[in-house]
Amino acid sequence: MTVLKYEQKEFIAYITLNRPDALNAFNYEMLEELQKVVESVRIHPDIRLVIITGTGNKSFSVGADLKERKSLPDSLVKRNLNKFGEVFSMIEQLPQPTICVLNGYAFGGGLELALACDFRIASDHISVGLTETSLGIIPGAGGTQRLPRLIGETKALELILTAKKLDAAEALSIGLVTQIVGEDTLQQTTEDFASRILRNAPIAIQQAKFAVKQGMKVDLHTGLQIERKAYELTIPTEDRIEALNAFSEKRSPQFKGK
């Protein structure tokens, strides 16, 4: 059984963690496969959005495979740690918008993968947490950096230092997830959310994401310069002219990503 499933439907890439018997825990093989898929998605001209989830409805991912980890010497633990960080940063840096569908438990590296995505849509039965300190380690795949940027330093410290597990309502209340829905509507809600993004101009979507992501790393003045450059890249596009024509003709634009 493959540890990772990949499928493309129209303009969407679907990536599914596929180790349900291990609660979709990450072994090194899964990390390598995920890296290969992300590398191909990044440069694929027809992929405009990425959806990441896990097989089943019990666990999105419980993080690193601790059975594998127990058997590894320190040098290979460091290898795995580096691979986690590398792959999750690649996901964060994808030009396409990314949606993480949390269909179950998301602990440790599982939640860190979710934090590397742009949006997190969750089933109302989930439980999430950065639980590494209870295992004698710390979040090492971006959790100590991405979580405080998302929910604030004090709350992030609380969750990390106490290794607290949150239910869906708590995760929503602090802005950790974008929205929560019932398990039976999770897929449709995600598809509807994706369609609201995909109806807009692909180049504009990517440049807007770039401007936000890069602008958050710098001061306001520099961020405004990044925004201006990103805007300028949309000016010569066919999609911009199509939008103007569609407006004057009172119809919906037909964007081509050109």
N, C-alpha and C positions, 0 to 999 in steps of 0.2 A: 504493500500500500504506500502510495506516495505521501510524503509528510507535508506536502503543500499542493493545493489545487489552484489552478489558474484558468480563467476563462475571460474572453472578451465578447461583450455583446454591444453592438453598435459602437458608441463612443466611450463605453465604460469598461475598465479593467476590474475584474473581481478576483481578489486574492483571499484564499481561505486556508487558515492554519488547520492541518488535518492529522492530528494525533489524539483523537478523542479518548482512547483508552488511557492516555497519559494526561488527560485534561488539557490537551493542546500545549503541553509544556515544550519549551524550546530545547532541543538538543542541537549539537553543532551542525548536523546535516540540515535541519530546518533553517538555521541561520544562513547557511550557504545557499540553499535553494531560494530563500527570500531575497538574498542579495542579487542573485542572477535575474530574478523576475523584476525587481525594482530597476535594475540597470536597463533592462529591455523596455520597460514601461516608460522610463524617462525620455527616451528618444523616439518613441513610437508616434508617428504623425497623426494617427487616427484616434489616439486615446486622449480624452479630454477630462476624465475624472476617474478616481481610483476608490474602490470600496474594499475595505479589509475586514474580515470577520473570522470566526472559528467554527469548526464543524460541531453540530449538535446544539443543544440549548442549555447545557449545564455549565460549560466553561468556554470563555473566549480564549484565555490562556492564564495559567497559574504561574507563568514566568519560567525561569530556568529549570531544566530537568534535574532535580536534586539527586536522583539515582545515578545519573551520568556524572554529575558534579562530584559525588562522593568517591568515585573511582579514579578521578583525575589528579595528577600531580599538580603542584602549584603553577608550573609553567603553562600547563594546558588550561587551567582555570583563568589565567591571565589572557591566554589566546581567545578563549570564549568571551571574556569580558570585552576585549577589544573589538571582537566581531559584533557583539551586541551594539556597542556604541557606534560603530561604523555604519551598520545597516540601518539603525533607527535614524541616524543623521541623514542618510540618503533619502529615507522616506520623508523626513521633515523638509528636505530641500527639493522634493519633486516639484516641477513647475505646475503640474495639474493639482487641482483641489483634491484633498483626501478625506474620506469619511470612514471612521472606525465604527463598526456595528458591534456593540458590546452585548452579546447574546447570553452571557453567563459570567462566572467568576473572572475577575481581572486583577491579579495580584502580581506584585514585583515587576518583572520584566514584561508581563502582559499589560499592566497598566502603563508602563513606560512606553511601550509601542503605541498605545492609544494616545498618549500625550504627544507623541511625535506627529500625529495626524492633525488636520485642521479642525475637524468636527468629530464629536462623539455622540452617537445616538444609541440609547441603551434600553434594554428591556427592563420593565419595572421590578423584576425579581433578582436583579444582579447584586453582587457584592464586590466592592473594589477596595484596593489599598496598596500602599507601598510598605510591605511587611518585612523588609529585609533586616531591620535592626533586631527583630525577634529571632533571626537566624545567625546573628553574630557578624553581619556584614551591613553595607549601606546600599541604597539604590545606586547602581553604577552604570546604568544605560541612559542617563539623562534625567532621571527622576528628581535629583536634588536641584537641578537647574530649571527644568521645564515646569515643574509643579508650582514653585513660588512665583514664576512669571505669569502663571495662569490664575492662581487663586490668592496670591499674596504671601509674603514671607512668613508671617506669624502662623497662619493657618497651615501652611505647608510644613513648617517645623513641627507643629503639633502632630500632624498626621504621620510624619516620618519617624519622629522620636518615640511616639507611642505605638507605632505599627498598627494603628487603628484601621479597622475594616468598616467601610461605609455602605449603607444600603443605597438604592437608587435615588430615593427622595433626598437623602443627605447629600449625595453627589451632585444632584441638580441644584440644591439650595446654595451651594458654594461655587457654582459655575464650573464644576469639574466635567460635567457632561452637558451637551447642547440641549437635549430633550430626552424624556423617558416616555415609553409607550408600552402597551400590553404586548406580550410575546406574540400573539396572533396577528398583530398589525405592524410588527417591527420591520419586516421586509418591505411592505407597501409604504410605510412612512419614510424609509430610507430612499426608496425609488422616487417618491414624490419630492423629497428634498433635493435629490440629485437632479431631477428634471427642472426644478426652478433655477438651478445653476446653469444647466446645459442649454437652456433656451437663450442664453446671452452669448455675446461674441467670444469665441475661444481665446483669441489673442488678448482681448481686453481682460478676460478673467485671469489669465496667467500674469499679465502685467500688474493688475491690481493686487494679486497675491504677493508678487515679488515686492511691490512698493510697501505693502504692510509689513511683511516679514523682515525686509531689510531696514525699513524705517524704524522699527522698534528697537533696533540694535544701536542706534545712533541718536545724536541730539536732534531737536526739532528742525533746525536750519538745514542740517545735512539731509534729514528725512524729506524735507520739502524739495530738495534738489533731486533726490532719488525719484520722488513722485513725478516731477516735471519730465525727467528723462523717460520714465516709463510711459507717461502720457504721449510723449513725442513719438514713441514707437508705434502707437496706434493710429497716428494721423495718416500715414500713407497706405493703410490697409483697405482692401476692397470691402471688408465688413463695415467699416465706418461709413463709406459711401452708400452701401446697401441700407444701413440704418436710416440715413437721411432720406433716401428715396422712399423707403417703406413708410416713414413718418408722413411725407408729403402725399403719398398715395393711400394713406389710411389702411395699411395692411401690416401683417406681422413680418419682420425681417427674416430672410433666409440666410443665415450666416454659414460661411464655408471655412472659416479659420484661415483666411488669406488677407 
